Amino acid sequence: MIEALRRSAAHVVVDDVALPVAADDDVHHLGRVLRLRAGEVVTVTDGRGSWRATTWTGAGLEPTGDVHTLPVPESSTLAFAIPKAERPEWIVQKATELRIGRIVLLHADRSVVRWDGERAARQLERLRSVARGALGQSRGVWLPAVEGPVDAASVLPGLVVAEPGGRPRSVADRAIAVGPEGGWSPRELELARDAVDLGDSVLRVETAALTVCALLWTPSVGEA
């Protein structure tokens, strides 16, 4: 079944795989950008584990395959302090490709970038759209939850923070937070459940976030 996902001409997220209707942006992308020919196979997913094959008609999608459901993946959470410019979009894109289940945007004590009110709503909508696109590109079937922004102090007690000098990551660490460029404050380090070390380099937020995603995606050293 996984091979069928990889072989399809495109993969898009729809609301309902039983009656798949591509969004206007996806119709434009399939027809105008990818220039698919009528009859090519497009797989669709609801982002909740179900997917099926469809045929591109030239204007929409026609169901042709059975509905399949993949099991829920092991839980994983990446939380990160919002960096500048377009770096949040890049982080969400890569986290989605690496099958992170939950992405939480944070306002840390030393954060420079803060989103509030309407700006926060717009940015969150944009990041969720980025996640949908990344899920399609990577042929995934589980859309990550993209949440926030929230005050870091409110969630750190349930998270392990990435911090130089912390212990090595273990298999039990499934929810890891990355701080701002200025690092976590002493208050936040006290609030966190624990700290893990990502290596001896000083990493930018997006590099640290990608490192965390890779650690959550692959087994820890010593695991089978």
Buried (B, 14 or more C-beta within 10 A) or exposed (E): EEEBBEEBBBBBBBEEBEEBEBBEEBBEBBBEEBEBEEEBBBBBBBBEBBBBBBBBBEEBBEBEBEBBBBEEBEEBBBBBBBBEEEBBBBBBBBBBBBBBBBBBBBBBBBBEBEBEEEEBEEBBEBBBBBBBBBBBEBBBBBBBEBBBBEEBBEBBEEBBBBBEEBEEBBEEBBBBBBBBBEBBBEEBBEBBEBBBEBEEEEBEBBBBBBBBBEBBBEEEEEEE
